[in-house]
């Protein structure tokens, strides 16, 4: 048992870890579903709805939970994040580049195969809620969506997710030993209820990131990788739009 575990007052049971990991995803899903539903909601594009769900669901929910635990223990949010160690420059660079490149390759090539792997299992999901059916360049208010995507999906969303999942939850999962980062990623992947057909892809892509954070005890590694990958995704869409 390390000094953090001895001095940390926040003891999370296994059910609580799963609850805290999945609950924000439920909030995100419900907001996105309502905003995009043509029957009971507003009939926004699913892509636009997810950006709003990140802004009004993901960020306030995860920060709210962190704020609650900080208030309960009479601490600040930053005090809940023990992975703030310093990593030597060369090791830091390698610890960022290797997981980032691996994740980039997985996200570029694996989703199409996973979608085929699932077959018809997700046919019950409404067509208007399936991200892979949407042609981004044909979205209404495309410029507004791109701005929101860079701000919330490229920067603020992944920043808060890393603080929450790898900064707050992961250090309190040491009861799982060396499997802790992997199980953390499994929960993180399941929490994306709006795209269950990419669960395996996310587990493959994000696991090296989680282990890199865990080994180095440095949350900045996860933040840099996650924000960079998501921002590159947004930039790729912008380049596509400009080219067309």
Secondary structure as UniProt FT lines:
FT   HELIX           3..7
FT   HELIX           14..36
FT   TURN            38..40
FT   HELIX           46..53
FT   HELIX           54..58
FT   HELIX           59..72
FT   TURN            73..74
FT   HELIX           77..80
FT   HELIX           89..109
FT   HELIX           111..118
FT   TURN            119..124
FT   HELIX           127..129
FT   HELIX           131..133
FT   HELIX           136..138
FT   TURN            140..141
FT   HELIX           142..148
FT   HELIX           149..156
FT   HELIX           157..161
FT   HELIX           162..169
FT   HELIX           170..179
FT   HELIX           180..190
FT   HELIX           193..198
FT   HELIX           199..216
FT   HELIX           219..243
//
